[in-house]
Amino acid sequence: MFVLDTSKLRPDTQHLWETLRWHSGLRGFVLIGGTALALRIGHRLSEDLDFAYNGRKLPKRQIQAMVRDLQQRGTALVLNQPATEIDEFINAGLDLYDFQQNFDGNETVKVSLVCLDTPANSILKGTPDDMLRVATLDEIFALKALVVASRSKTRDWFDLYVLMTRHGYSAADFLRAFHLHDADHLLDSAVMRLRHAKPAIADAGYDALLEDAPSLETMRDFFNATLDELEAERSRAVFTRTR
């Protein structure tokens, strides 16, 4: 049985994770993101808890019951949802809480419960009746690949860099994630963001989360060299087939 590595979780995050991981209120959820990866490979400090639901809409009654139960047991989950986001969904005739609920856990840990959008929602396997689990490396890699198409966060790039330099994933696997999940239309944007590696203005950074962190330039050079080699291989394959 695989043992999760909690050593890289911030103490308050680890305490909350140990409280939540066995709670039936998270039935149907999968822990994703940097914390899931840190539990799998212990590559960096992680702070937040992001859970994705295996269903079309979040189970609001199940979540509310969990929040009440945790409160009685001394663990506080307090909704922290920007009013602007709520209004945007109302204007579209939707309820934000059907798709995303953000909490402050014990005042210090950010906890997110989400329904992933298409095509990312095809990556995670499971049903609403499954007990909470931690995403696999393959699932995390595919989710990280797709998410870089829509945002420029250095932590995403670092996670991909570690998976590709230390855990056997390749540029071909990166490309395959888009093909397998009907996301080819997002590939150009993802490749461009990796090649340029220009963080968003409000980027939280990654270098404070570990010792001897690779520089942004090192990661940019790696992604460019790896993607260049993949493109060269694909060109050679096309040339060979047409001879």
C-alpha positions as CSV (number, residue, x, y, z in Angstrom):
1,M,0.0,0.0,0.0
2,F,1.4,3.4,-1.0
3,V,2.1,5.6,2.1
4,L,1.4,9.3,1.6
5,D,4.2,11.7,2.5
6,T,2.8,14.4,4.8
7,S,6.2,15.8,5.7
8,K,5.9,18.6,3.1
9,L,2.5,19.8,4.3
10,R,2.5,23.0,6.4
11,P,1.5,21.9,10.0
12,D,-1.9,23.6,9.9
13,T,-2.6,22.1,6.5
14,Q,-1.5,18.6,7.7
15,H,-3.7,18.9,10.7
16,L,-6.7,19.8,8.6
17,W,-6.0,17.1,6.0
18,E,-5.9,14.5,8.8
19,T,-9.3,15.7,10.0
20,L,-10.9,15.8,6.5
21,R,-9.4,12.7,4.9
22,W,-11.7,10.2,6.5
23,H,-14.8,12.4,6.7
24,S,-17.8,11.0,4.8
25,G,-18.7,14.5,3.8
26,L,-16.0,14.3,1.1
27,R,-17.4,11.2,-0.4
28,G,-17.1,11.5,-4.2
29,F,-14.1,13.9,-4.0
30,V,-10.5,13.6,-5.2
31,L,-7.7,15.7,-3.7
32,I,-5.9,17.4,-6.6
33,G,-3.3,20.1,-7.2
34,G,0.1,20.7,-5.5
35,T,-0.9,19.2,-2.2
36,A,-1.9,15.9,-3.9
37,L,1.4,15.9,-5.7
38,A,3.3,16.7,-2.5
39,L,1.6,13.8,-0.7
40,R,2.7,11.5,-3.6
41,I,6.3,12.6,-4.1
42,G,7.2,15.1,-1.3
43,H,8.7,17.6,-3.7
44,R,7.8,20.9,-2.1
45,L,5.9,22.6,0.8
46,S,2.2,22.7,0.2
47,E,-0.4,24.9,1.8
48,D,-3.9,24.6,0.3
49,L,-6.4,21.7,-0.1
50,D,-8.1,21.5,-3.4
51,F,-10.8,18.8,-3.9
52,A,-12.6,18.0,-7.2
53,Y,-16.0,16.3,-7.2
54,N,-16.9,13.3,-9.4
55,G,-20.2,14.7,-10.4
56,R,-21.9,17.4,-12.5
57,K,-22.7,19.6,-9.5
58,L,-21.4,19.8,-6.0
59,P,-23.4,17.9,-3.3
60,K,-24.5,21.0,-1.4
61,R,-26.4,19.3,1.4
62,Q,-23.6,16.8,1.9
63,I,-21.1,19.7,2.2
64,Q,-23.3,21.7,4.6
65,A,-23.8,18.6,6.8
66,M,-20.0,18.2,6.9
67,V,-19.4,21.8,7.8
68,R,-21.8,21.6,10.7
69,D,-20.3,18.3,11.9
70,L,-16.8,19.7,11.8
71,Q,-17.9,22.8,13.6
72,Q,-19.2,20.7,16.5
73,R,-15.9,18.8,16.6
74,G,-13.8,22.0,16.8
75,T,-12.8,22.4,13.1
76,A,-14.1,25.5,11.3
77,L,-14.7,25.8,7.6
78,V,-15.9,29.3,6.8
79,L,-17.1,30.2,3.3
80,N,-14.9,32.8,1.6
81,Q,-16.5,33.5,-1.7
82,P,-16.0,36.8,-3.5
83,A,-19.3,38.6,-4.1
84,T,-18.3,39.4,-7.6
85,E,-18.0,35.7,-8.5
86,I,-21.4,35.0,-7.0
87,D,-23.0,37.8,-8.9
88,E,-21.5,36.6,-12.2
89,F,-23.1,33.3,-11.8
90,I,-26.4,34.8,-10.8
91,N,-26.4,37.0,-13.9
92,A,-25.8,33.8,-16.0
93,G,-28.8,32.1,-14.3
94,L,-26.5,29.8,-12.3
95,D,-25.6,29.1,-8.7
96,L,-21.9,29.3,-8.0
97,Y,-22.2,27.0,-5.1
98,D,-23.2,24.2,-7.5
99,F,-19.7,24.4,-9.0
100,Q,-17.2,25.9,-6.5
101,Q,-17.1,26.6,-2.8
102,N,-14.1,28.2,-1.2
103,F,-13.5,28.0,2.5
104,D,-11.0,29.2,5.1
105,G,-10.1,26.2,7.2
106,N,-9.4,27.0,10.8
107,E,-8.7,30.6,9.6
108,T,-5.4,29.7,7.9
109,V,-5.8,27.0,5.3
110,K,-7.5,27.6,1.9
111,V,-9.9,24.8,1.1
112,S,-11.6,24.6,-2.4
113,L,-14.4,22.2,-3.5
114,V,-14.9,22.3,-7.2
115,C,-16.5,20.6,-10.2
116,L,-13.9,20.7,-12.9
117,D,-14.8,22.1,-16.3
118,T,-14.7,20.2,-19.5
119,P,-12.3,18.7,-20.6
120,A,-10.5,18.5,-17.3
121,N,-13.5,16.7,-15.7
122,S,-12.7,13.6,-17.9
123,I,-9.3,13.1,-16.3
124,L,-10.4,12.0,-12.9
125,K,-11.9,8.5,-12.5
126,G,-14.6,7.6,-10.0
127,T,-18.2,8.2,-9.0
128,P,-20.0,10.3,-6.4
129,D,-20.2,7.2,-4.2
130,D,-16.5,6.7,-3.9
131,M,-14.6,7.6,-0.7
132,L,-12.1,10.5,-0.8
133,R,-8.8,9.6,-2.5
134,V,-5.7,11.4,-3.6
135,A,-5.2,11.9,-7.4
136,T,-2.7,9.6,-9.1
137,L,0.5,10.9,-10.6
138,D,-1.0,10.4,-14.1
139,E,-4.1,12.3,-13.2
140,I,-2.1,15.1,-11.6
141,F,0.2,15.4,-14.6
142,A,-2.7,15.6,-17.1
143,L,-4.5,18.2,-14.9
144,K,-1.4,20.3,-14.7
145,A,-0.8,20.0,-18.4
146,L,-4.3,21.2,-19.2
147,V,-4.4,24.0,-16.6
148,V,-1.3,25.7,-18.0
149,A,-3.3,26.5,-21.1
150,S,-5.4,29.0,-19.1
151,R,-3.1,30.4,-16.4
152,S,0.6,31.3,-15.9
153,K,1.5,30.1,-12.4
154,T,5.1,29.2,-11.6
155,R,3.9,26.5,-9.2
156,D,2.2,24.7,-12.0
157,W,5.4,24.9,-14.1
158,F,7.5,23.7,-11.2
159,D,5.3,20.7,-10.6
160,L,5.4,19.8,-14.3
161,Y,9.2,20.3,-14.3
162,V,9.6,17.9,-11.4
163,L,7.4,15.3,-12.9
164,M,9.3,15.5,-16.2
165,T,12.8,15.6,-14.8
166,R,12.5,13.2,-11.9
167,H,9.4,11.0,-12.4
168,G,9.6,9.8,-16.0
169,Y,7.0,12.1,-17.8
170,S,7.9,13.5,-21.1
171,A,6.9,16.1,-23.6
172,A,5.1,13.3,-25.5
173,D,3.1,12.6,-22.4
174,F,2.3,16.3,-22.2
175,L,1.0,16.3,-25.7
176,R,-0.9,13.0,-25.1
177,A,-2.8,14.6,-22.2
178,F,-4.5,17.0,-24.7
179,H,-5.2,14.3,-27.2
180,L,-6.7,11.8,-24.7
181,H,-9.1,14.4,-23.2
182,D,-10.3,16.1,-26.4
183,A,-8.3,19.3,-25.6
184,D,-6.2,19.7,-28.7
185,H,-7.7,23.2,-29.1
186,L,-5.9,24.2,-25.9
187,L,-2.5,22.8,-26.8
188,D,-1.1,25.9,-28.6
189,S,-1.9,28.1,-25.6
190,A,-0.3,25.7,-23.2
191,V,2.9,25.3,-25.2
192,M,3.2,29.1,-25.6
193,R,2.9,29.7,-21.9
194,L,5.5,27.0,-21.1
195,R,7.9,28.4,-23.7
196,H,7.6,32.0,-22.6
197,A,7.3,31.2,-18.8
198,K,6.2,34.7,-17.9
199,P,4.4,34.5,-14.6
200,A,1.1,36.4,-13.9
201,I,1.5,39.7,-12.0
202,A,0.0,38.2,-8.9
203,D,1.9,35.0,-9.0
204,A,2.6,33.5,-5.6
205,G,6.0,32.1,-6.5
206,Y,7.5,28.7,-5.8
207,D,11.1,29.2,-4.7
208,A,10.2,29.7,-1.0
209,L,8.5,26.3,-0.9
210,L,11.8,24.3,-1.2
211,E,15.5,24.4,-0.9
212,D,17.6,24.7,-4.1
213,A,14.7,25.5,-6.3
214,P,15.5,25.7,-10.0
215,S,15.4,29.2,-11.5
216,L,12.6,30.2,-13.8
217,E,15.2,30.5,-16.6
218,T,16.3,26.9,-15.9
219,M,12.7,25.7,-16.2
220,R,12.1,27.8,-19.3
221,D,15.2,26.4,-21.0
222,F,14.1,22.9,-20.2
223,F,10.6,23.2,-21.5
224,N,11.9,24.8,-24.7
225,A,14.5,22.2,-25.3
226,T,12.1,19.4,-24.6
227,L,9.3,20.8,-26.8
228,D,11.9,21.4,-29.6
229,E,13.0,17.8,-29.5
230,L,9.4,16.6,-29.5
231,E,8.6,18.8,-32.6
232,A,11.8,17.5,-34.3
233,E,10.7,13.9,-33.6
234,R,7.3,14.5,-35.0
235,S,8.7,16.1,-38.1
236,R,11.0,13.2,-38.7
237,A,8.1,10.8,-38.3
238,V,6.0,12.7,-40.8
239,F,9.0,12.7,-43.3
240,T,9.5,9.0,-42.8
241,R,5.9,8.2,-43.5
242,T,5.8,10.3,-46.7
243,R,8.9,8.9,-48.3
